[in-house]
Amino acid sequence: MAAVELDLRSLGYDDLAQQMHDDLYDGMKVEIEEAVHILLERNWTPYRTLTEGLAEGMRVVGSTSGTVFCSCGRCCWLPMR
């Protein structure tokens, strides 16, 4: 059975942000890039896009993988302590 393609543009803000969290967890780079562009086109600020879309999704990934995202701008993934 073929996978059904999800139209990210058809999703509301909350559903799109949740889909970003799932796509981050699954490592879906193209879908994340598309979702970021959609949110920016919908007049989300870059800060909101980063915090509610990307950083929250990375926090979810980190909580299940034993790593956490560092927001200092110089680091990427650091071990949880």
Secondary structure, DSSP 8 states (H G I E B T S, - for coil): -------GGGS-HHHHHHHHHHHHHHT-HHHHHHHHHHHHHTT--HHHIIIIIIIHHHHHHHHHHTEEE--SSS-SEEE--
